[in-house]
Amino acid sequence: MFGTRLISELNITWLDLIAVGFLVAGWVGYVAFAGRQRTRVPSLQSAMDGFRREWMVRMIERDNRMVDVNVMRNLTRSCQFFASTTMLILGALIALMGYVQQALDVVRELPFTVQASHRLLEMKIVLLVLIFAYAFFKFSWAIRQLGFGSILIAAAPKQPKENPEQHAVHINRIARIASYAGSHFNNGLRAYYFALAALAWFLHPWLMIAATLWVVLVLYRREFGSRTLKAMMEEDRSPTLKP
């Protein structure tokens, strides 16, 4: 009976609970599906993993690795941008907790919205806080992994062009760490997508369910059926120059 009493105190409906469960199931289910699917068919992540390893093969042949350091620096800056942006969003959401009544008044003026209680609106804000906190941890861990990768690039020995596989251990190690960083960065970006779906809960639970479906479809199309992926997987068909 505790669950019924809690639902009554929060003034939350079963539709709200279903919408939240649908968001969690859609997020967790898509991450699990994408992880399995990328081992069967090409995806942006698997394609980039191949290019990362090829990058490390070329890197270990070079004496001057400023190009590689600059690439790692640019990747780190992208993670830092999203990490700092996430912190600003978290600060704004926490500050919003002190203005719940004002937020309720704003939401009530919008058309086609479900009237929510004070406690329920706080739960909606807390859900966004949890999502962006998860994103921050993903971005910050990606930053650390890219830092580790930069050190490994500096520590990698030079490999003669005649036998690039001699130092395959160094190549594979750095490529895996770069891949891990890319995976965590990707999970952080997914959190932003699902935060948009959670934001729709402020208006209506059904809109949140529809937004979750839309996010899953967009993520699937971009990771497994985008023109960017097709361009990455396209074989080199340039004509061979005859002597």
Beta strands, then each sheet from edge to edge (+ up, - down):
end
